[in-house]
Structures are given as C-alpha cells and as structure tokens.
Amino acid sequence: MYQGWVITRWETPVGDIERGLTVVSVIDSDQELSVTLEASRDPGRPRWRVRFRHYPAYRNIDEAYRLDLWGWLKESGQTCGNTFTAQETPPLASWGTEYLHEVVPHVQHYVIATEDDVIEVLTDHEPVWEEIEPAQEGDPLPGKSEHLYRGEDDEEIERRFAELRGKKKKKNGGRGGT
C-alpha cells in the first residue's frame, strides 16, 4: 500500500513529541475538520488544535493497524516525526480516488501520527495550527489506551504484572499455573 510514497516532514508544533501525543477530539463540522491533540505525558499537558478547511476526505485509523506504514517508513529511511505529508504515484492511489487529484489538482495528503491514531486528511488548503488551553488538573487522559514505557514506568509495569499474576492464581484456585 505504501510502496511509492514519498514522505516530507510537515513542520508543526507536535512533530517532535516523542511520547504521549494523543487525540482529544476529531470534529467534522461546517466544511472544517478540527483535530485537538494533547502532549499527555508533558506535566503541563499542552494542547493544540489543527483545522483543515474544505477537505474532500479524511480517515482515522487505530495506529496498531498501520504497522505496515511504520515498517515502510523505516525501510525507506523516511521516518520524520509525527506529522508529515505523503505523495504517491499514481496520485492518491492508497485512497482509491485517483480522479480526486484531477478535481482538486493541488490536493495534499497530510498525516498526523499519535500513540493511538493515524489521521490522514486530503485538502488543498494550508492547515491552521493554534495552541489552546492545556488540559485542566483532574481531566482524564485522552486516548484509547494507556501506554507504559520500559525505563520510565517500570514500577507500574511490575505492579500490574503482579496484580495479574495474583488474579490468575486466584482464578485457578490458588494453584498458579499458566
């Protein structure tokens, strides 16, 4: 699917966030797609909104189903952060809408990759980024799952494994086992 993609880094406020970039919301309204993102591992939990005007298409897929994309980026030496643009030959082939390039000749394929989502947007308008108010103290963490990292969250990882082992032992009538 990604063979022939040419990736270009898209300079954005979130492009270099290594861990904890999550989607807070995706709103499709009044010919505008608005995506709110949060740096959820940053102590201040800053947020940004990016707006796409007049977009003919977008898709949002769980990043776990984009493993072939990560492999392609690494294999082709094109890994370049969380935000990038993609060009492919023939134009928009992975969308199955090659004719869209004829209807909207300057359409760009924008990609935002987060810990849980890969959002792709087609538009011929430059997206607008804005920093917005950070998450409030006590706000739940956004995202579809909680991510723990070896080297950073080792105590919590071990606590959860111990908890799971205890539940399994209890379920097996105190016999442990696998």
Secondary structure, 3 states (H helix, E strand, C coil): CCCCCEEEECCCCCCCCCCCEEEEEEEEECCEEEEEEEECCCCCCCEEEEEEECCCEEEEEEHHHHHHHHHHHHHCCCCCCCEEEEECCCCCHHHCCCCHHHHCCCCEEEEEECCCEEEEEEECCCCEEEEECCCCCCCCCCCCCCCCCCCCCHHHHHHHHHHHHHHHHHHCCCCCCC
